[in-house]
Amino acid sequence: MYPPNTAAIRRQVCQQTPSATPNPPCLSCVFIQGTECNPYRGGQCDVFALEDDTGRKVAMRVFHDGGESSSYLLSYELKYRQEIEQLQIEHFAKVVSFSETGNELIGSPFVCLGWRESH
């Protein structure tokens, strides 16, 4: 699935919120920093920033390629993130949700991480 469906990305994030609404697309989160129209682009992923109705900010990273190489890279990243999270490093972005192969909303591998604004 490329380019990413921003309504599906928003709905995926909304499903992770404590006050998730059942109506698609949910209204409990919004894109921030203009990423709905202009996501941050990298060599492998587009990054979308969103904020839910509780004020939590997240970054949804969606791989351009839904193939085996993307799934492989994401699986290794998740393994290392889990090891780092066990060290309880302050300000390290926590994994909110992920799929190594995509799901019914997002057809490519993705990871949703906590978002911290730098000061």
N, C-alpha and C positions, 0 to 999 in steps of 0.2 A: 504494500500500500504506500505508494509515494506519488504525489506529495501527501503529507499527513492530513487527515481529516480533523480540523480543529474542534469541531463539535464532539467527536469521539474522544479526543484527548481531554477535553473539559469534563466530559461525562466520566471517564476513567478516574480522574482526580476526584470528582465529586463523590464517587462511590467509596472513597477512602475517608471521607469526612464523617464526624460523629452525627451531623444533622443531614445526612444525604437525603436528597429529595428523589422520589421515584419518577418524576416527570422529565423526559428527555427533551432538549438538553437541560440539565439542571441549572438552577439559578444561584446555587450556593457558592460558586467560585467564578472568578473572572481572570482573564489574561492580564498580565501587568507588563510594563516596560515595552509595550508595543509588539510583543512576541506573537500575538495572534496573526498579524499580517507579515511581520518581519522577524521570524525566529532567529536566534543565534545559530549560525551555520558553521559546522566543522567538517572535517574530511569524511567522517563516518556518520554524523548525527546532526539533527536539528534539535535545538533546545528551546523549550517553551516555558515561560515563567507564569505561574498562576498563584492566586491568593483565594483561600476559601472564606466562608462567612465567619469563621472563628479567628481570622487574622493570620492563620498559618500560611506560609509561602512555600511553594514547592517548585522544583525544576523537573520537567518531564523531558527526558532525552530519548528521541526516537531515531533508530538507525535507518539510514537511507536504504540499505539492502537488507531484505528479509532472509537472506541465505544462511547457509551453515557457518560461514566465517563470522558473521555478526553474532550468531548464537554462541559460538565458541568464545569470542572475545568477551561478550557479556557474562558468560558463565564464569570465566576467570576473574573478571572484575568483581563480580559478586562474592566469589570466594575470598578475595583479598579484602574487600570491604568488611566482610563478616569478621575476619581476623583482626582488622583494625578496630572495629566497633567493640570487640571484646576487650581491647585495651582501654576503652572509655576515654578516648582523647577528646578533650573539650573542643567544641565548635566543628567537629567533623560531621559532614553531611550524612544523615541517617537515610537508609533505604526505606521508602514509604511503600512502594509496590514495584513489581517488575514482572516481565514475562520474557523468557529467553527465546520464544518463538512467535510472540504476538498473541493476541486473543481475538474475541469476537468484535471488539471495538477498534483495536489498533493492530493492523496486520503485519507489523514488523516488530522485531525485538525492541523492548523499551525498558527504561528504568526511571522511576520517579524518586527524587531525592529531596530531602529538606533543603530549603533555600535560606541562606544567610546573607544579609546585605553587609557589605564592608563599610566601615566608617573611617 
